Amino acid sequence: MLSKVAVKRTAPPHAAVRPLDIVVLGLSITSSWGNGHATTYRALLKALQRRGHKVLFLERNVPWYAENRDLPQAEYCQIALYNDLTELERLYARPVRDADLVIVGSYVPEGVAVGEWVMGQAQGATAFYDIDTPVTLAKLERGDTEYVTRKLIGAYDLYLTFTGGPTLDLLEDHYGARCARPLYCSVDPDLYFPEQQALRWDLGYMGTYSPDRQPGVEELLLRPAHIDRTQRFVVAGPGYPQTVQWPEAVERIDHLPPSQHRAFYNAQRFTLNLTRADMKVTGYAPSVRLFEAAACATPIISDDWPGLESFFTFGQEILVAHSAADVHRHLQEIDHTERQAIGARARAKVLHCHTAAHRAKEVEHYVEEICR
């Protein structure tokens, strides 16, 4: 069993650590319906297994995911469902106790109770994987402790976060995290790559409805659809209210399973990236859709937020839009050759820095840090 001690941040080395026994308690890996967690876990755990690690994923069995499961089992990890905390404690205390690393994810149902139970059981390293850090911190400031508390933040050996930049210092200095490290989302290049197919849409967007993201949908997609009705648009994702007025040029797709994401990106001339309000304020929080689209070499038009330029070079690897006029200009003025060049440069950046294999190596390094 690994002993635990916190140390300072350093850059990940290239050498792999010994095989680890890892238990992950996450929101969902079996269903991608209405969440971005599943695709993140799938890519990361597949990469960890390829590097020799053994992973057990524990997921709360809830009806909304049970009705929309697109990965009931996986070749690269063991998946087990539990119905409540009593069943979790009864069936999985030993795997948690014996693991080298136990990771509890954000938005896990009854996440505080789950985290406290893990603290009482785990003998190896413990980590909180926050796929929603800006939302998490905003909730804590409101006194909302849906899935983590300040006390729990300080109890975990490692705080893995989708958000980098100044938030890392904030987590340690203000919220008491022992060791805050970035673990951005990533892409599985086996699943996302360019394909030759007919272009169905000039601009598309994929995302579950969110009230704080909807103004971006209205300004950066629906308004351009009104400005130029010769262009073809698409919005894919569940939860949009019936009150939304969709222009005739906008096609609606309620839900796309991950198996159809690659085809969706490859059928667009450009794809739109929109960011939730809390994440725009915090910055340094790229969404998995950014890396998926880039891996398909589909040029991205994105809203702007602090730190975006640290992931993609503006004008070369990504296009930024602040208004409908910006989107309209990109659609009208960028020719086929330049569009392909932007997509190719973005794909090269992702393959060099943002694949699931990169994230698996980072996990190894961070575990070495806290257990050295």
Summary of the structure (lengths in Angstrom):
residues: 372
radius of gyration: 20.6
end to end distance: 12.0
largest distance: 63.0
contacts: 1277
relative contact order: 0.14
helix: 40%
strand: 17%
